[in-house]
Every structure is written in structure tokens, then in C-alpha cells.
Amino acid sequence: MRVLVAGDRGYIGAVLVPFLRAAGHEVDGLDLGLYEGCDLGPALEGTSQDPSRDMRNVTPQELTGYDAVGDLNPDATYSVNLDGTMNLAKAAKEAGVERFLFSSSCSLYGAAGSEGVTEDAEMFPVTAYGQSKVDAERDLALLADDNFSPVYLRNATAYGASTRLRLDVVVNNLTAIALTTGKVHLQSDGTPWRPLVHIEDISRAFLAMLEAPRELIHNQAFNVGRTEDNVQIRDVAEMVRAAVPGSQLTFAADAGPDLRNYRADFSKLNDTFPQLQLEWGVGDGIGELLGVYTKYALTYDDFTSSRFVRLRRVRELLDQGLLDDLLRRQGDLRPMAPRS
């Protein structure tokens, strides 16, 4: 298939694109380029048609000839997460693209509690990000018809190594701070439940949805993750503490329960795709991250910089006048200088 990945130069996209190519698909990219130069290790190779394309401006003519479009944009305001997604989807439909894979999130379940929730459960999003996923799924469903199949991959909280590393997701964050400070530091009391999934396994799920018969996936949502990786945050912290010799578990002075507290039921994914094997457990992912952090000599300064924390990077670009309030580019973004 010929596939366009929106967000190909981000955290998941940097892993997904080579994964799809290795499976034999022709993959192009579309990315706003907010995180150019924010690399761990060698710079990310070029994948986008144009590394500065905003999906809010994409036209049907630009999408002609694609078999599928995947929307990976993980962390922006409604203008990108909702308006951008819908513009991309409408352009894709008008261009005759038959399949639209939307990277949704289990975070739309929000404050669902400690019972595993299925795809038909009521949603209780507690963040604007979670609400944007609810709204996008609702609006995408209105586009579904005999010629256009949106699919909603409700990914568990992602973790794992990537050239475009993120340190604002829990497993990556705790592992990095333990290695660079000797402390596994929790901002909450550690009691909330959270489903977790490795970004390589997210890529496996995308590949399965890309290649599946239409009748299996048309206009459906799938929780993406493994049952055994529904864990409490304090259990993740204990796994990290055990993996980093000499580290200690600490709590913020005002640590309390996080409103985001949910477990996900992955039965539908398993039943629909019995051959799909998600391979990573949280413990293995922590080991992978420690190996990569050590290889590239991750420091505490890296941990606190804008290089690997998305919101800090966006604020930096806003302060420099390189983005407007709706995260639209104002001239060329300045690639972050590589670390010596």
C-alpha cells in the first residue's frame, strides 16, 4: 500500500515509519516540524514530503494516490488535534483514500476507575487532550461510509525508545530521572491505574489495521495494549527502582491521587486479531530505555531541557515568535543544535 503518516517525525512516527516500510509498504510523511533537532542519538532521517507541512492546510490534491492515511499527532491543542485531524480526514475522503487510521488514546476514559473498560464504555476525559480524542472520534464517525473507513486505535499510554524521545510519558520519565538523579520521583501518590504499551507494539497494531479486511475494522475503536500491562504507577516506580541500582523512591511534597485513573480491556483487539502478538512488557521496556539512555549519555540537563519534553519545546517556539497561539508556523523553525 501507499501510506501517508501525519506526524511521521514525532515520537511514535519515528518508529512506525520504518516498521511499515520493513513490512513492504510505501510510506510518506507529513509533519509540522516542531521537534526538528530534538533527537536522541543520530538525527532522524528525512521521511516527510515536506517537513513543514501543516495538516490543517492539506488539500485533497495532495492526498491523491494514497491507499491509507494515519494520523499520529499526539500532543497539541484542539486546533491541531481536532481541526487538523478533521481537515486531513475530509481531504483524504475527497481524494478517494479508503482507510483512515486515527491514533486515539485510552486517556479518553479518564476517570473510569480500576475496572477494565471496553470500547463501548462511557468516557470521562479529565484533560483537554482526552476530550479532543472524544470529539475527533465522534466527528470522524460522521464521515464513515462505503468508501471511507475510519478506525480508532485507542492506544494505552506509550513508552519506549525512539530517536524522537519523549520524557513526558510516565515510564520514560521515571526511568530517566532515576538514572540521572538516583531518585524515582513521583508527582502523584502512585495509586492510579494506567494501561501502558510500547511504541513498537503500537506500530504492530497499526500494521494489523492497515492490512486487515475492511469488514473487520470499519468505523470501529480498538483499545491497544496488553492486559498484564494495566499497572498502578507505584508499581512502575518499583520496577524502575529495582532496575537502577542504588535508586530510591521519592514522592513530591504535595503528592496526591491523579484524576487520570483507568484500566483498559483489550479483549476486542485480541479476539479480532488473534495472530497479533504484542511483544513488549513494561520491565523489558525499562531495560531498553536504560540501555539507550546510557549509550547516549543522557544527563539531568537533557531531562530538564525542551529537547525531550514536548510542552517545553512548544513554549520555547512560542516565546521565540516562531509559532502563533494556534501553533501555526511563523517562518522557519530553528532546528535545535545537536548536543556535542
Number of C-alpha atoms within 10 A of each C-alpha: 15 13 24 25 23 25 26 29 30 29 26 27 26 21 21 26 23 16 18 19 14 10 9 11 16 14 23 20 22 23 24 24 22 24 24 20 18 25 22 24 18 10 13 17 9 12 19 21 13 14 18 16 18 20 23 19 10 18 16 17 11 11 21 15 15 20 18 23 27 26 24 23 26 17 12 17 16 18 15 21 24 24 16 20 26 19 18 25 28 18 22 28 24 16 18 18 23 20 27 28 22 25 19 29 24 28 29 25 26 22 19 22 18 16 12 16 19 18 18 8 11 12 18 18 21 16 13 14 20 19 20 23 26 20 14 20 22 11 15 21 17 10 17 18 13 9 11 23 23 27 27 26 22 23 24 26 20 22 28 26 24 22 21 24 24 25 23 16 14 19 26 22 19 23 28 26 21 24 23 19 13 17 22 26 20 20 14 18 17 18 15 21 25 24 28 27 26 28 25 21 24 24 20 20 22 22 17 15 22 23 9 14 10 16 9 11 20 21 22 15 20 26 25 32 30 24 16 11 21 22 19 18 23 18 13 23 24 14 19 29 22 14 17 19 11 11 19 17 16 14 15 11 10 9 13 15 13 15 15 19 22 25 28 31 20 21 17 15 18 18 10 13 15 9 9 15 12 18 12 17 16 21 15 13 20 24 17 14 20 21 13 18 20 14 11 11 13 18 16 14 10 17 18 13 14 19 25 22 20 22 13 15 18 18 15 14 20 18 11 13 14 19 20 13 10 12 19 16 20 13 9 10 18 14 12 15 11 13 11 3
